[in-house]
Amino acid sequence: MTQSCVTISLVEQARGGPFVFWDGLAAGCKAAAELGFDAVEIFSPGADSLDASELRQLLDDNGLKLAALGTGAGWVIHKRSLTSGDGSERAQAVDFVRSIVDAAGAFGAMAIIGSMQGRFGDAADKPTALGYLGEALDTLGEHAMQYNVPLIYEPLNRYETNLVNTVDDGVALLDGLSTNNVKLLADLFHMNIEEADIAAALRAGGKHIGHIHFVDSNRRAAGFGHMDYAPIVAALRDINYDGYLCAEALPLPDSLAAAQQTIESYRKLFGG
């Protein structure tokens, strides 16, 4: 059975980006609980910025789970990339992600690699960059195993990376790894740009799909764009997807309205 989830960003440098709640962990958890979400996904400046005891108390008080922690602040704040041409910079990026894996793992939650995958270009050609990325995913996927959760890797649209843009390309990357503990994040916004058929891509991803960003075609809350969800819901049922559907959506017209629209769409489509 799928579970509903909503994003909370604690990274001021990313304000204006596609996260629903922005004004503190306590306020975000309270609003999520009041609307009936099952879990939250948190985008924080780093592992050291999260007080684990405070977070645990907030989750317990509000009856929420922690679905995942994002690693994007490693790029947004520190400009760290897993595919940098500089070995020491790649090592720092891996260390940053590892710290997020540890912070998330303490809650039985997953860490997500998105923007920290970087791009190929002047420092490295595509095969070399993909090699660096594969090495990092192997290392970090194995590290996550101790928490009995997968590492989550997200293909992004062509405007955000030139490495892996589709589910098929993501599956090919995962199939080349030594570890089997890395899963794909299927973000419906990115898929709307890159996939000819979103439902078919989800079916092709199958067992490799480990997390879903539940959002509309325009990166607003589900139902505020022109996404056709019926085939998507059918595909997720066909692959027996039972993970989170998390709103990584723009806070438009405001955070509360975006969250309300998301949970209403989730209940309508998935019966949650």
C-alpha positions as CSV (number, residue, x, y, z in Angstrom):
1,M,0.0,0.0,0.0
2,T,1.4,3.4,-1.0
3,Q,1.8,6.2,1.6
4,S,1.5,10.0,1.2
5,C,4.4,12.3,1.8
6,V,5.1,16.0,1.6
7,T,8.4,17.9,1.4
8,I,9.8,20.4,3.9
9,S,12.8,22.5,2.9
10,L,15.2,24.0,5.5
11,V,17.6,25.4,2.9
12,E,17.0,29.1,2.6
13,Q,19.3,29.3,-0.4
14,A,16.8,27.2,-2.3
15,R,13.8,29.2,-1.4
16,G,11.5,29.4,-4.4
17,G,12.3,25.8,-5.4
18,P,9.9,22.9,-5.6
19,F,9.3,22.2,-1.9
20,V,5.9,22.5,-0.3
21,F,6.7,23.7,3.2
22,W,9.5,26.3,3.9
23,D,9.0,27.8,7.4
24,G,10.6,25.5,9.8
25,L,10.5,21.8,10.7
26,A,7.9,22.1,13.5
27,A,5.5,24.1,11.4
28,G,5.9,21.8,8.5
29,C,5.3,18.6,10.5
30,K,2.3,20.1,12.2
31,A,0.7,21.1,8.9
32,A,1.5,17.8,7.3
33,A,-0.1,15.9,10.2
34,E,-3.2,18.1,10.3
35,L,-3.8,17.4,6.6
36,G,-3.4,13.7,7.1
37,F,0.0,13.0,5.4
38,D,1.8,9.8,6.4
39,A,5.3,11.1,6.1
40,V,7.7,14.0,5.4
41,E,10.7,14.3,3.1
42,I,13.2,16.8,4.4
43,F,15.7,18.9,2.4
44,S,18.2,20.2,5.0
45,P,21.6,22.1,4.7
46,G,23.4,19.0,6.0
47,A,23.3,16.2,8.5
48,D,24.8,18.4,11.2
49,S,22.0,20.9,10.9
50,L,19.4,18.3,11.9
51,D,18.8,17.7,15.6
52,A,17.9,14.0,15.7
53,S,16.2,14.1,19.1
54,E,14.1,17.1,18.0
55,L,13.2,15.5,14.8
56,R,12.2,12.3,16.4
57,Q,10.0,14.1,18.9
58,L,8.3,16.1,16.2
59,L,7.6,13.0,14.2
60,D,6.3,11.1,17.2
61,D,4.2,14.1,18.4
62,N,2.6,14.4,14.9
63,G,2.3,10.7,14.1
64,L,4.5,11.0,11.0
65,K,7.3,9.0,9.5
66,L,10.5,10.3,7.9
67,A,10.4,9.0,4.3
68,A,13.7,10.4,3.1
69,L,16.4,13.1,3.4
70,G,17.6,15.0,0.3
71,T,21.2,15.7,-0.4
72,G,20.8,18.6,-2.8
73,A,22.2,21.1,-0.4
74,G,25.5,19.5,-1.1
75,W,25.3,21.2,-4.5
76,V,23.1,24.2,-3.7
77,I,25.3,25.4,-0.8
78,H,28.7,23.7,-1.3
79,K,28.8,23.0,-5.0
80,R,29.9,19.4,-4.4
81,S,29.4,16.9,-7.2
82,L,29.9,13.2,-7.4
83,T,31.2,13.6,-11.0
84,S,33.7,16.4,-10.4
85,G,36.9,16.0,-12.4
86,D,38.8,16.6,-9.1
87,G,39.2,13.4,-7.0
88,S,39.3,15.3,-3.7
89,E,36.1,17.1,-4.5
90,R,34.4,13.8,-5.4
91,A,35.5,12.4,-2.1
92,Q,34.0,15.4,-0.3
93,A,30.8,14.9,-2.1
94,V,30.7,11.2,-1.2
95,D,31.3,12.1,2.5
96,F,28.5,14.6,2.4
97,V,26.0,12.1,1.0
98,R,27.3,9.4,3.4
99,S,26.5,11.7,6.4
100,I,22.9,12.1,5.0
101,V,22.6,8.4,4.6
102,D,23.6,8.0,8.3
103,A,21.2,10.7,9.4
104,A,18.3,9.2,7.4
105,G,19.2,5.6,8.3
106,A,18.8,6.3,12.0
107,F,15.0,6.8,11.2
108,G,14.8,3.9,8.8
109,A,14.6,6.5,6.0
110,M,16.3,6.8,2.6
111,A,18.8,9.3,1.3
112,I,18.1,10.8,-2.2
113,I,20.8,11.7,-4.8
114,G,19.6,14.2,-7.4
115,S,21.5,17.4,-8.2
116,M,24.7,16.1,-6.6
117,Q,25.1,13.8,-9.5
118,G,26.4,16.7,-11.5
119,R,27.0,16.8,-15.3
120,F,29.7,15.9,-17.8
121,G,31.6,18.6,-19.6
122,D,35.0,20.2,-19.5
123,A,36.3,18.2,-16.6
124,A,35.2,14.7,-17.8
125,D,33.5,13.1,-20.8
126,K,30.2,11.3,-20.4
127,P,31.6,7.8,-19.9
128,T,34.1,9.0,-17.4
129,A,31.4,11.0,-15.5
130,L,29.1,8.0,-15.5
131,G,32.0,5.9,-14.2
132,Y,32.5,8.3,-11.3
133,L,28.8,8.3,-10.6
134,G,28.6,4.5,-10.6
135,E,31.5,4.3,-8.2
136,A,29.8,6.7,-5.8
137,L,26.5,4.8,-6.0
138,D,28.2,1.5,-5.3
139,T,30.0,2.9,-2.3
140,L,26.9,4.7,-0.9
141,G,24.5,2.0,-1.7
142,E,26.5,-0.5,0.2
143,H,26.8,1.9,3.1
144,A,23.0,2.3,3.2
145,M,22.5,-1.5,3.5
146,Q,23.3,-1.4,7.3
147,Y,20.1,0.5,7.7
148,N,18.0,-1.9,5.7
149,V,17.0,0.9,3.2
150,P,18.0,1.5,-0.4
151,L,19.9,4.5,-1.6
152,I,17.7,6.5,-4.0
153,Y,19.0,7.9,-7.3
154,E,17.0,10.3,-9.3
155,P,17.2,10.8,-13.1
156,L,16.7,14.5,-13.8
157,N,15.5,16.3,-16.9
158,R,17.9,17.5,-19.6
159,Y,17.9,21.1,-18.2
160,E,19.3,19.9,-14.9
161,T,21.8,17.2,-15.9
162,N,23.2,15.7,-19.1
163,L,24.0,12.3,-17.5
164,V,20.8,10.3,-16.9
165,N,17.4,11.7,-18.0
166,T,15.1,8.7,-18.4
167,V,14.0,5.7,-16.4
168,D,15.6,3.4,-19.0
169,D,18.9,5.2,-18.7
170,G,18.6,4.9,-14.9
171,V,17.9,1.2,-15.1
172,A,21.0,0.8,-17.3
173,L,23.1,2.7,-14.8
174,L,21.8,0.5,-11.9
175,D,22.3,-2.7,-13.8
176,G,26.0,-1.8,-14.1
177,L,26.5,-1.5,-10.4
178,S,28.0,-4.1,-8.1
179,T,25.5,-3.3,-5.4
180,N,21.8,-4.1,-5.7
181,N,20.9,-1.5,-3.0
182,V,20.2,1.5,-5.2
183,K,16.7,2.3,-6.4
184,L,15.3,4.9,-8.8
185,L,13.3,7.9,-7.9
186,A,10.7,8.5,-10.5
187,D,9.8,12.1,-10.5
188,L,6.6,12.8,-12.5
189,F,7.7,16.3,-13.4
190,H,11.0,15.2,-14.9
191,M,9.3,12.2,-16.6
192,N,6.7,14.6,-18.2
193,I,9.7,16.3,-20.0
194,E,11.7,13.2,-20.9
195,E,9.5,10.2,-21.3
196,A,7.3,9.5,-24.3
197,D,5.0,7.5,-22.1
198,I,5.2,7.9,-18.3
199,A,3.2,4.8,-17.5
200,A,5.2,2.6,-19.9
201,A,8.4,4.0,-18.3
202,L,7.2,3.1,-14.9
203,R,6.4,-0.4,-16.0
204,A,9.8,-0.7,-17.6
205,G,11.4,0.5,-14.3
206,G,9.5,-2.1,-12.4
207,K,11.4,-3.4,-9.4
208,H,14.0,-0.6,-9.8
209,I,11.5,2.1,-8.7
210,G,12.0,2.9,-5.1
211,H,10.4,6.4,-4.6
212,I,7.9,8.6,-6.4
213,H,7.8,12.4,-6.5
214,F,4.0,12.9,-6.9
215,V,3.7,16.2,-8.8
216,D,2.0,17.7,-11.8
217,S,3.2,18.6,-15.3
218,N,4.1,22.2,-14.3
219,R,5.8,21.2,-11.0
220,R,2.8,22.3,-9.1
221,A,0.7,20.1,-6.8
222,A,-1.0,17.1,-8.4
223,G,-4.2,18.3,-10.0
224,F,-2.9,21.8,-10.7
225,G,-1.5,20.9,-14.1
226,H,-2.5,18.7,-17.1
227,M,-1.0,15.3,-16.0
228,D,-3.2,12.3,-16.9
229,Y,-2.9,10.2,-13.7
230,A,-5.1,7.3,-14.5
231,P,-2.4,5.4,-16.6
232,I,0.2,6.3,-14.0
233,V,-1.9,4.9,-11.1
234,A,-2.5,1.7,-13.2
235,A,1.2,1.3,-13.9
236,L,2.1,1.7,-10.3
237,R,-0.4,-1.0,-9.4
238,D,0.9,-3.2,-12.1
239,I,4.5,-3.0,-10.7
240,N,3.2,-3.5,-7.2
241,Y,4.7,-0.2,-6.0
242,D,4.1,0.2,-2.3
243,G,6.4,3.1,-1.4
244,Y,5.9,6.8,-0.8
245,L,4.2,9.3,-3.2
246,C,5.8,12.5,-2.1
247,A,4.9,16.0,-3.1
248,E,8.1,17.7,-4.3
249,A,6.0,20.6,-5.7
250,L,6.1,24.4,-5.9
251,P,4.3,26.1,-3.0
252,L,1.7,27.7,-5.2
253,P,-0.6,29.5,-4.7
254,D,0.9,28.9,-1.2
255,S,2.3,26.1,0.9
256,L,-1.0,25.1,2.6
257,A,-3.0,25.2,-0.7
258,A,-0.4,23.0,-2.4
259,A,-0.3,20.5,0.4
260,Q,-4.1,20.4,0.6
261,Q,-4.4,19.8,-3.2
262,T,-1.8,17.1,-3.0
263,I,-3.5,15.1,-0.2
264,E,-6.9,15.4,-1.9
265,S,-5.4,14.2,-5.2
266,Y,-3.7,11.3,-3.4
267,R,-6.9,10.2,-1.7
268,K,-8.9,10.4,-4.9
269,L,-6.3,8.5,-7.0
270,F,-5.0,6.0,-4.4
271,G,-7.8,5.8,-1.9
272,G,-5.5,6.7,1.0
